[in-house]
Amino acid sequence: MAITFFKTPKNKKYNYRPVYYDAKKEEREKRLKTAYEEGPDGYENALRDRLQMRWKRTAGSRERRGSNQRLVIILTVIFLLAYLIFFR
């Protein structure tokens, strides 16, 4: 039996469980819930809405693609002019 003058404290327990928030999953579950509550017609309408949302996104990508093409053409013209000015 050992005699101790100071008592060492026990380790404190720390139980941390991280919470992950997945917005896409929550939105998907919400859509499915409302679609099944409305019946088969509601499910079809939910699919139509989802397709329309996807089509709207592609319209924005077309505008970005046109903008990028314009930028490439402008940069090509600038480099061509710089080449003609400095190396002629």
C-alpha positions in Angstrom: 0.0 0.0 0.0 1.5 3.3 -1.2 1.0 6.5 0.6 0.3 9.5 -1.7 0.2 13.1 -0.6 -1.4 14.4 -3.8 -4.3 12.8 -5.5 -4.1 12.8 -9.3 -7.3 13.8 -11.0 -8.9 11.3 -13.4 -9.2 12.1 -17.1 -12.3 14.0 -18.1 -14.4 12.2 -20.6 -15.4 14.2 -23.7 -18.0 12.6 -25.9 -18.2 14.7 -29.1 -20.2 13.5 -32.1 -19.8 15.7 -35.1 -23.0 16.7 -36.9 -22.9 16.8 -40.6 -25.4 18.9 -42.5 -26.2 17.7 -46.1 -28.4 20.3 -47.7 -28.9 18.2 -50.9 -30.0 15.2 -48.9 -32.4 17.2 -46.9 -33.9 18.8 -50.0 -34.2 15.4 -51.7 -36.0 13.9 -48.7 -38.3 16.9 -48.5 -39.3 16.5 -52.2 -39.8 12.8 -51.9 -42.0 13.3 -48.8 -44.2 15.9 -50.4 -44.4 13.8 -53.7 -45.5 10.6 -51.9 -48.1 12.5 -49.8 -49.7 13.9 -52.9 -49.9 10.5 -54.6 -48.6 9.4 -58.0 -49.5 12.7 -59.7 -47.5 14.6 -57.1 -44.5 12.4 -57.8 -44.7 13.1 -61.5 -45.0 16.8 -60.8 -41.9 16.7 -58.6 -39.9 15.0 -61.3 -41.0 17.7 -63.8 -40.0 20.5 -61.4 -36.6 18.8 -60.9 -36.1 18.6 -64.7 -37.0 22.2 -65.1 -34.5 23.2 -62.4 -31.8 21.4 -64.3 -32.7 23.0 -67.6 -32.4 26.5 -66.0 -28.9 25.7 -64.8 -27.8 24.8 -68.4 -29.0 28.2 -69.7 -26.5 30.0 -67.4 -23.7 27.7 -68.5 -24.3 28.7 -72.1 -23.9 32.4 -71.2 -20.7 31.6 -69.4 -19.4 29.6 -72.3 -20.1 32.6 -74.7 -18.4 34.9 -72.3 -15.3 32.6 -72.1 -15.1 32.4 -75.9 -15.2 36.2 -76.2 -12.4 36.5 -73.7 -10.3 34.0 -75.6 -10.8 35.9 -78.9 -9.9 39.2 -77.2 -6.8 37.8 -75.6 -5.7 36.3 -79.0 -6.1 39.6 -80.7 -4.1 41.4 -78.0 -1.3 38.9 -78.2 -1.3 39.1 -82.0 -1.0 42.9 -81.8 1.7 42.7 -79.2 3.6 40.3 -81.4 3.3 42.5 -84.5 4.4 45.6 -82.5 7.4 44.1 -80.7 8.8 41.6 -83.3 8.3 43.4 -86.5 
